[in-house]
Amino acid sequence: MIRLPSSVRLPAREQLSDRGDGARTGPDGPAGGEETTLAAAPIWRVHIPTVEESCVRVRCRQAAGSGPWPLTTALVELTRLGVRPTERFRSLGTGRGRPLIHSQEAEWHGLAVHLESVVTSGGEVVEAALALPGMDEVVLCVDEDAWWELVDAFAAAVDAAHGALVDGEPVDLTPAGAEVGWRRRIGDHLGLLLPAETEVAWGGMAMLYTTLPSSGLAVILR
C-alpha cells in the first residue's frame, strides 16, 4: 500500500475558489484575467497498483442452490450507485435454482464493470466478483470514497464472508483458518477483505486500511 503524500493529492471541489456562479477555479484565479473553469479532480488517499483489472473476489455465505441469485441482488444495490447494465446477462446451469455461472456487463461513471458469480467446490460454494479496469483508469473517473462505497455495496449484497483484491491472479477463497494462513494469503494479493473481528498481527506485511460499514469487512492492504 502506498499512501499518497498530501503535497500530491488533488484538491477537492470544495477547496477550489467559487467564482460566484457555481464554477470553481484554481487558488490564484483564472490566468491572464480570463475565466477558466477547472473540473474537480478525483481524490485518492492511497495508490492501489492494479494493471490488468481492479477485481474484488469474495466467498458468499449463502450455500449454493438456495436464495436469490447473488448478482441479481447486487445489481439492485449497485444501480443505486449509478451502475447500469450494458448487455443482457449470461448464465449457465440446469434451469432450476441458481446458475453455475452468472455474469453481467455494466458501466459505472464511464468505466466498464464485469460482475460474475460461480458455483465452486463441487457445487457447494458460491463465489462472486466485481471487476473494473486497472486503477490508473479508475482514479481518473471516481473518488476513492465512491470506489470503496461500490465495493462495500457489492460485498454486502452478495453476503460476502471474506475476499481479496486481485489483479487477474487466481484466488483461493477457502477460509485460511489461522493467523498464519491469513499472513500467507496477503503475500499472494494486493489486499484482503476480512471480517472486522479477525485478529491478525500483520507486522510489516500489511495494515488495516479501512472498515466497510455495510458488509462489516476490514480492508487489509499490503
N, C-alpha and C positions, 0 to 999 in steps of 0.2 A: 504494500500500500504506500502510495506517495501522496502526502498532503501537500496541496499547493500553497506556497507562501502567500501571505496577504498582499505582497507587492505585485503579484501577477494575477490576482483574482480580478475578474472583470466586474465593473460596477453594476449594482442592481439598478433597476429603473428609478427607484425612489432616491438613489444617490445622485441622479443627474438633475441639473438645473431645469426648472419648469419655466418656459418662456412665456407662459400665460394662456396658451391655447391648448394645453394638454400635451404638446410635444416636448421632448426632452433634448437638451443639448449638453455638450461637454462642459467641464468645470470652468473653462475660460471663455465660454460662449462661442458663437459662430466665428469662424476665421474670416478676417478681412471685412467684417461688417455684414457679411451675407448670412442669412438664416439657413442653417443646415440641421436637419433632423437626424439624430443618431438613434438607430434601433437599439433597444436594450439587449445586451448580450446575456446568454445563459450563464448562471452562476454555478460553479462547481468547486467543492472544497477538497476533493480527492481525485487522484488520477487512477483509473482502473484500466490497465493496459491490454484490453481485448483488441484483436486484429480481425480475425475471421468473423466472429459473431460475439455478441454480448448475450449469453444464454443463462437463464436460471432454470435448473432442472431439479425437480423435487419428487419425493416419495409421498403419495397420498395416504391418509389414514384409513379411509374407507376401503373395505375389501372389494375386489373385483366382482362384478356381477350384481351389485346392489346399488340402489340410489340413482340419481340423475347422472348424465354424462358430465364429467368434470369440466370439459371445455364449454359446454352449454352454460353452466353456472358461471364460469369465469367470464364469458363474453358479456353476460348481463351486467356484471360489475365493471368490467373494463370499458364497456360502452359509456358508462357514466364519466369516465376519464378521457373520452374522446376517441377511443379505439373503434375503427369501422371496418367490418369485413369487406374484402375486395373481390373475393371469389366464393363460389359455393363450397361448403365444407366437403371433405373427403373422409370416408370411413370404410373399415373392413372388419367384418365379423360374421356371426352366424345368422344375423337378422333378428335376434332376440337378446334383450339385455344390453349391456354396454358393449361397444365395438372393441375389437382387439387393438385397432389403431384408429385414431380420430385426429384430423388435422384441419387447420383453418388458416388461410392467409388473410392478413388485415393490414391496416395503415394507422399510424399514430403520429400526428404532427409532421407529416411528410416522410416518416420512417417506415420501412417495411417491417411487419410483425408476423412471426410464424408461431402459431400455437399448436401444441401436439400432446396427445395422451397415448400411452402404450401400456398394454397389459403384459406383465413380465412374470418371471419366476413360476412358470408352469400354470399361468392363469390366476395366480393368487394376489399379485401386487399391481397397483396402478401407479405409473409414473407420469408426470406432466412436465411440459417445458414451455417456456416463454423465451423467444429468441428475437433479437433485434440486430442491426448491423454492428460493426466494431465501434468502440467508444469514440474514436476520432470523428465519426459521423454523428453519433448520438449527442455529444456535447455541444454541437453547433445548433441543435434544434430544440433542446429542452433543458430546463434547470435540473440540478441534481435532486432537489426535493420532489419534483414531478416524477423522476425516474424511480426513486425508492417508493413513492406512493403507488406507482404502477406495479412494481414487484410485490409490494405488500398486499395490494388488492388481489393479485393473481394467486399468491400463496394462500391467502385466507379463503378465497373462493373454491379452490381445489382441496382445501383442508390438508395443507402440507404438514407433514411430520418433521421433515428436515430436508436439506438440499444443498446444492453447490452452485457457485457462479463459475461458469466454464467458458472456454473459447474454442469449442469444437472438439475437445478431447473427450473420451469416454468417461462415464461416471459410474462409480459403484455406490448405489443407494441403499445397500444393506446397512442397518444400524451398526456403528463402529463398536458399540458395546462397552468400551472402556476408554479412559482418558488417553491412553497411549494410542488407541486406534484413531481418535479424532486428530491427534497431533500428526499421525502419519498421513491422514487424509488431507490435511491442509497443505501438505507438500505437493499434492497432486493437482491442486486447483488454485485459482486466484482468491477464492473465498468460500466460506461455508455459511449456510443458514441453519442454525441450531435452535432448539427450544431455549428460551431465555434462561431457564433454570439450570441448564447444562453447565457444570463447573469443570473447566479445563485450565491448567496452568500452561499458557502458551509460551512463556518465556520470551525470547526474541523472535519466535517463528511467526507470530501473528498477534492481532489485538482485536478486542471488541470495538467495532466502529459505531454501530447504532443498533437500536432495537425497533423492529417494525411493530407498530401498535395493534393493527388489526389481526395479523397472523400470530403475533407473540413470538416471532422468530428473531434471534440475535444475528446480526451480520458480523461475521468474523472475516477480516481481510488480512491477507498475507503481507 
